[in-house]
Amino acid sequence: MKIVILILAIFLAVGATIKKSASDIKEVSARLELNEYKSHPNLLPVVEVVAPKA
């Protein structure tokens, strides 16, 4: 029984670590993309405003 609990705890720890790593990678990629825009200002996305005429 102790082995089952130990294996379950290991799986939960690995799962939590993978989830944290995934969120960290997502945050870092967003930060890198923003830094890319700062170094190349002409790469900013074009925003087209579409609104109904009133």
Phi and psi in degrees as GROMACS dihedral restraints (atoms count N, CA, C in turn):
[ dihedral_restraints ]
;  ai    aj    ak    al  type     phi  dphi    fc
    3     4     5     6     1   -64.9    20    10
    4     5     6     7     1   -34.8    20    10
    6     7     8     9     1   -66.8    20    10
    7     8     9    10     1   -40.4    20    10
    9    10    11    12     1   -62.5    20    10
   10    11    12    13     1   -44.3    20    10
   12    13    14    15     1   -64.9    20    10
   13    14    15    16     1   -39.6    20    10
   15    16    17    18     1   -64.4    20    10
   16    17    18    19     1   -44.1    20    10
   18    19    20    21     1   -64.1    20    10
   19    20    21    22     1   -41.3    20    10
   21    22    23    24     1   -62.2    20    10
   22    23    24    25     1   -42.2    20    10
   24    25    26    27     1   -64.3    20    10
   25    26    27    28     1   -39.4    20    10
   27    28    29    30     1   -64.4    20    10
   28    29    30    31     1   -44.3    20    10
   30    31    32    33     1   -62.5    20    10
   31    32    33    34     1   -41.1    20    10
   33    34    35    36     1   -65.2    20    10
   34    35    36    37     1   -39.8    20    10
   36    37    38    39     1   -65.7    20    10
   37    38    39    40     1   -43.1    20    10
   39    40    41    42     1   -64.3    20    10
   40    41    42    43     1   -42.0    20    10
   42    43    44    45     1   -62.7    20    10
   43    44    45    46     1   -42.2    20    10
   45    46    47    48     1   -65.8    20    10
   46    47    48    49     1   -38.7    20    10
   48    49    50    51     1   -65.3    20    10
   49    50    51    52     1   -42.5    20    10
   51    52    53    54     1   -65.1    20    10
   52    53    54    55     1   -41.3    20    10
   54    55    56    57     1   -63.6    20    10
   55    56    57    58     1   -42.5    20    10
   57    58    59    60     1   -65.0    20    10
   58    59    60    61     1   -41.5    20    10
   60    61    62    63     1   -63.8    20    10
   61    62    63    64     1   -40.6    20    10
   63    64    65    66     1   -63.5    20    10
   64    65    66    67     1   -42.5    20    10
   66    67    68    69     1   -69.2    20    10
   67    68    69    70     1   -35.2    20    10
   69    70    71    72     1   -65.6    20    10
   70    71    72    73     1   -41.7    20    10
   72    73    74    75     1   -64.2    20    10
   73    74    75    76     1   -39.6    20    10
   75    76    77    78     1   -63.7    20    10
   76    77    78    79     1   -42.4    20    10
   78    79    80    81     1   -65.2    20    10
   79    80    81    82     1   -42.9    20    10
   81    82    83    84     1   -66.5    20    10
   82    83    84    85     1   -39.6    20    10
   84    85    86    87     1   -66.1    20    10
   85    86    87    88     1   -37.2    20    10
   87    88    89    90     1   -66.0    20    10
   88    89    90    91     1   -40.7    20    10
   90    91    92    93     1   -65.1    20    10
   91    92    93    94     1   -39.9    20    10
   93    94    95    96     1   -65.7    20    10
   94    95    96    97     1   -38.2    20    10
   96    97    98    99     1   -65.1    20    10
   97    98    99   100     1   -40.9    20    10
   99   100   101   102     1   -64.5    20    10
  100   101   102   103     1   -38.9    20    10
  102   103   104   105     1   -65.4    20    10
  103   104   105   106     1   -34.0    20    10
  105   106   107   108     1   -63.5    20    10
  106   107   108   109     1   -41.7    20    10
  108   109   110   111     1   -66.0    20    10
  109   110   111   112     1   -35.1    20    10
  111   112   113   114     1   -67.2    20    10
  112   113   114   115     1   -37.2    20    10
  114   115   116   117     1   -80.7    20    10
  115   116   117   118     1   -21.4    20    10
  117   118   119   120     1  -129.4    20    10
  118   119   120   121     1    84.5    20    10
  120   121   122   123     1   -64.9    20    10
  121   122   123   124     1   -20.2    20    10
  123   124   125   126     1   -78.4    20    10
  124   125   126   127     1    -1.7    20    10
  126   127   128   129     1   -93.3    20    10
  127   128   129   130     1     4.9    20    10
  129   130   131   132     1   -63.4    20    10
  130   131   132   133     1   141.5    20    10
  132   133   134   135     1   -66.7    20    10
  133   134   135   136     1   146.4    20    10
  135   136   137   138     1   -83.1    20    10
  136   137   138   139     1   129.2    20    10
  138   139   140   141     1  -106.8    20    10
  139   140   141   142     1   122.4    20    10
  141   142   143   144     1  -106.4    20    10
  142   143   144   145     1   120.1    20    10
  144   145   146   147     1   -90.7    20    10
  145   146   147   148     1   120.8    20    10
  147   148   149   150     1  -122.1    20    10
  148   149   150   151     1   118.3    20    10
  150   151   152   153     1  -140.6    20    10
  151   152   153   154     1   147.7    20    10
  153   154   155   156     1   -69.4    20    10
  154   155   156   157     1   144.1    20    10
  156   157   158   159     1   -74.4    20    10
  157   158   159   160     1   131.8    20    10
